């Protein structure tokens, strides 16, 4: 591992039936939820495998972290730690001390390498960076190079945070801001439940329809010129 490297960590769960996207599965079924998660994860990893950082997968269940054939080439893997979400995220960030590290979730449809690059740039001037999510949580957390190892703990980073709530981001900022310089970057949405899935599908339908609309606009302009 290079000293002074920048590390991108994707916190992911192996796409096993009945074990992923449980809130979404309640709306669309286990099979559809698994397929959605698997496809989102595959696309996200393809978009984020950039040259500006070392890509890592923090996986659960731990036994699947060693199975290389089912994961994209170029992505190093390690097993997530134990505990709640905050403890597992803090454990992943601490692994790469004293380097800069950014951690994201595995199912953010609009996430790409540009967003990750912005987060690392923010860490040039701040101690911690957060990516606000549309549901009140956050989709990204990162710490600068040299951020104290003792502060890369769940207690230091996430004490008092109410997970999976509309106040998750606000709780995190309240915990961090008195002690650290905190930057907020792009606001993105994830797909965790039925309404979010419906909104995502509607957005995809609009994007799919846009080429036809654009062709129609161009055709109208051309016909207008001929007259």
C-alpha positions in Angstrom: 0.0 0.0 0.0 1.5 3.4 -1.0 2.2 5.9 1.7 0.1 9.0 1.2 -2.4 7.3 -1.0 -6.0 8.2 -1.3 -8.5 5.4 -0.6 -12.0 5.0 -1.8 -14.1 2.5 0.2 -17.4 1.1 -1.0 -19.4 -0.4 1.9 -21.3 -3.3 0.4 -23.2 -6.4 1.1 -23.0 -9.4 -1.1 -26.2 -9.5 -3.2 -27.8 -12.5 -1.6 -31.5 -13.2 -1.9 -33.4 -11.9 1.1 -30.3 -10.2 2.6 -30.2 -6.9 0.8 -32.5 -3.9 0.5 -35.0 -5.2 2.9 -37.1 -2.0 3.1 -37.2 -2.0 -0.7 -38.0 -5.7 -0.8 -41.1 -5.1 1.3 -42.4 -3.0 -1.7 -41.1 -4.9 -4.8 -40.2 -8.4 -3.5 -36.9 -10.1 -2.6 -36.0 -11.2 -6.1 -36.5 -7.7 -7.7 -34.7 -6.0 -4.8 -31.7 -8.4 -5.1 -31.5 -7.8 -8.9 -31.8 -4.0 -8.4 -29.0 -4.0 -5.8 -26.7 -6.3 -7.8 -27.1 -4.1 -10.9 -26.6 -0.8 -9.0 -23.5 -2.2 -7.3 -22.0 -3.4 -10.5 -22.6 -0.1 -12.3 -21.3 1.9 -9.3 -18.1 0.0 -9.1 -17.5 0.4 -12.9 -18.0 4.2 -12.6 -15.8 4.6 -9.6 -12.7 2.6 -10.6 -10.8 5.8 -11.4 -7.0 6.4 -11.4 -7.1 9.1 -8.6 -7.5 6.7 -5.7 -7.1 3.1 -4.5 -10.5 1.3 -4.7 -11.6 -1.0 -1.9 -14.7 -3.1 -1.2 -15.6 -3.5 2.5 -17.8 -6.5 2.4 -20.3 -8.5 4.4 -20.7 -11.4 5.0 -17.0 -11.8 5.8 -16.7 -15.2 4.2 -17.5 -13.8 0.7 -14.8 -11.1 0.8 -12.2 -13.8 -0.2 -14.2 -15.0 -3.3 -12.5 -13.0 -6.0 -14.4 -14.3 -9.0 -17.6 -12.5 -8.2 -16.1 -9.1 -7.7 -14.6 -6.7 -10.4 -10.9 -6.9 -11.1 -8.9 -4.0 -9.6 -11.0 -3.8 -6.4 -9.2 -4.9 -3.3 -11.5 -6.4 -0.7 -11.7 -6.7 3.1 -14.4 -7.9 5.5 -16.4 -5.3 7.3 -16.0 -5.1 11.1 -18.6 -5.8 13.6 -21.2 -3.5 15.2 -23.7 -1.0 13.9 -23.3 1.1 10.8 -21.3 3.8 12.5 -18.9 1.3 14.0 -18.4 -0.5 10.7 -17.8 2.8 8.8 -15.3 4.0 11.4 -13.5 0.7 11.4 -13.1 1.0 7.6 -11.8 4.5 7.8 -9.3 3.6 10.6 -7.9 0.8 8.5 -6.2 3.4 6.2 -4.7 5.7 8.8 -2.9 8.1 8.3 -4.0 8.4 4.7 -7.1 10.2 3.4 -10.1 7.9 2.9 -13.6 8.4 1.6 -16.4 5.9 2.1 -19.6 5.5 0.2 -22.6 3.2 0.1 -23.2 0.7 -2.6 -26.5 1.8 -4.2 -26.4 5.5 -5.2 -27.6 5.6 -8.8 -26.2 9.1 -9.7 -22.8 8.7 -8.1 -19.8 8.9 -10.3 -16.1 9.6 -10.2 -16.6 13.4 -10.3 -18.4 13.3 -7.0 -15.5 11.3 -5.4 -12.9 13.7 -6.8 -14.8 16.7 -5.3 -14.9 15.0 -1.9 -11.1 14.4 -1.9 -10.5 18.0 -3.0 -12.7 19.2 0.0 -10.4 17.2 2.3 -7.5 19.5 1.2 -9.1 22.2 3.3 -11.3 20.3 5.8 -10.9 17.5 8.3 -14.1 15.6 7.5 -16.4 15.6 4.4 -20.0 14.5 4.2 -22.3 13.9 1.2 -25.9 14.8 2.1 -28.6 12.4 1.0 -32.0 13.5 -0.1 -33.7 11.5 2.7 -31.8 13.4 5.5 -28.9 11.0 5.8 -25.5 11.0 4.1 -24.1 8.9 1.3 -20.4 9.7 1.8 -18.1 10.3 4.7 -14.4 11.0 4.4 -11.4 12.1 6.5 -8.3 14.0 5.5 -4.7 12.7 5.5 -3.3 12.8 9.0 -6.7 12.8 10.6 -6.0 11.4 14.1 -6.3 7.7 14.5 -7.9 8.1 17.8 -10.7 10.2 16.2 -11.4 7.5 13.5 -13.8 5.8 15.9 -17.6 5.5 16.0 -17.7 7.4 19.3 -15.6 10.3 17.9 -17.3 10.5 14.5 -20.9 9.4 15.0 -21.8 9.7 18.7 -25.5 10.5 19.0 -26.3 9.8 15.3 -29.8 8.3 14.8 -29.3 6.0 11.8 -31.9 5.6 9.0 -33.7 8.7 10.1 -34.5 12.2 8.7 -32.0 13.6 11.2 -29.0 11.4 10.4 -26.9 14.1 8.6 -27.9 16.8 11.1 -26.9 14.5 14.0 -23.5 13.8 12.3 -22.8 17.5 11.7 -23.7 18.3 15.3 -21.3 15.6 16.5 -18.4 16.7 14.3 -18.7 20.5 13.8 -17.6 21.6 17.3 -14.3 19.8 16.9 -13.5 19.5 13.2 -13.7 21.4 10.0 -16.6 19.8 8.1 -17.4 20.2 4.4 -20.6 19.2 2.7 -20.5 18.1 -1.0 -23.1 17.1 -3.6 -26.6 16.1 -2.5 -27.5 12.7 -3.9 -30.3 10.2 -3.4 -30.2 6.5 -2.7 -33.0 4.0 -3.3 -34.0 2.4 0.0 -37.8 1.9 -0.2 -40.8 1.7 -2.5 -41.3 5.5 -3.0 -37.6 6.1 -3.8 -37.7 3.2 -6.2 -40.8 4.6 -8.0 -39.1 8.0 -8.2 -35.9 6.4 -9.6 -37.9 4.5 -12.3 -39.8 7.6 -13.3 -36.5 9.5 -13.7 -35.1 6.6 -15.8 -38.2 6.7 -18.0 -37.8 10.5 -18.6 -34.1 10.0 -19.5 -35.1 7.2 -21.9 -37.7 9.4 -23.5 -35.4 12.4 -24.0 -33.6 11.2 -27.2 -37.0 10.8 -28.9 -38.1 14.3 -27.7 -34.8 15.7 -28.9 -35.1 14.1 -32.3 -38.6 15.6 -32.6 -37.3 19.0 -31.7 -34.6 18.8 -34.3 -37.0 17.5 -36.9 -39.4 20.4 -36.2 -36.6 22.9 -36.6 -35.4 21.4 -39.9 -39.0 21.4 -41.3 -39.4 25.0 -40.2 -36.3 26.0 -42.1 -37.4 24.2 -45.3 -40.5 26.3 -45.3 
